[in-house]
């Protein structure tokens, strides 16, 4: 999930095609928040079901953490 708008709507971004879908936040499972990955089921472009994808969420968080660490390391070396 990319973001929550006005506390009412969630903007979902799709990894495969870069598309997005805005849905009522109440349609999402408990624990949904910005940055959490979801497995979604759509029918005719409408959200039918969604579940948290905690494994993907952790994988992406770890990848970002590693990239940040490498970037900070490069910046520190450059400053020496």
ZAMARGU-4260 file (C-alpha; in steps of 0.2 Angstrom, whole numbers, plus 5000, padded with zeros to 4 digits):
<rodrens>
0) 5000/5000/5000 | 5007/5017/4995 | 4997/5029/5006 | 4981/5033/5015 | 4971/5048/5009
5) 4961/5058/5021 | 4960/5043/5033 | 4947/5035/5021 | 4955/5029/5005 | 4970/5018/5002
10) 4980/5020/4986 | 4987/5003/4981 | 5002/5002/4968 | 5004/4987/4958 | 5021/4979/4956
15) 5018/4971/4939 | 5012/4985/4928 | 5015/5001/4939 | 4996/5004/4940 | 4986/5010/4955
20) 4969/5008/4963 | 4961/5018/4976 | 4949/5009/4988 | 4940/5012/5004 | 4952/5009/5018
25) 4939/4999/5027 | 4941/4985/5013 | 4958/4982/5019 | 4964/4969/5032 | 4968/4974/5049
30) 4986/4979/5050 | 4986/4987/5033 | 4997/5003/5033 | 5008/5013/5022 | 5023/5002/5016
35) 5014/4986/5019 | 5013/4974/5004 | 4996/4966/5001 | 4991/4951/4990 | 4975/4957/4982
40) 4961/4949/4971 | 4952/4959/4959 | 4937/4956/4948 | 4933/4968/4934 | 4945/4980/4941
45) 4937/4980/4959 | 4945/4974/4975 | 4937/4958/4980 | 4949/4952/4994 | 4966/4957/5001
50) 4978/4950/5013 | 4994/4956/5021 | 5010/4949/5013 | 5021/4950/5028 | 5035/4940/5019
55) 5036/4952/5004 | 5035/4967/5016 | 5050/4961/5026 | 5060/4957/5010 | 5058/4974/5004
60) 5062/4982/5021 | 5078/4972/5022 | 5083/4977/5004 | 5080/4995/5008 | 5090/4994/5024
65) 5104/4986/5015 | 5104/5000/5001 | 5104/5013/5014 | 5118/5006/5023 | 5129/5005/5007
70) 5124/5023/5003 | 5129/5029/5020 | 5145/5019/5020 | 5149/5027/5003 | 5145/5045/5010
75) 5156/5042/5025 | 5171/5036/5014 | 5169/5051/5003 | 5169/5063/5018 | 5186/5056/5025
</rodrens>
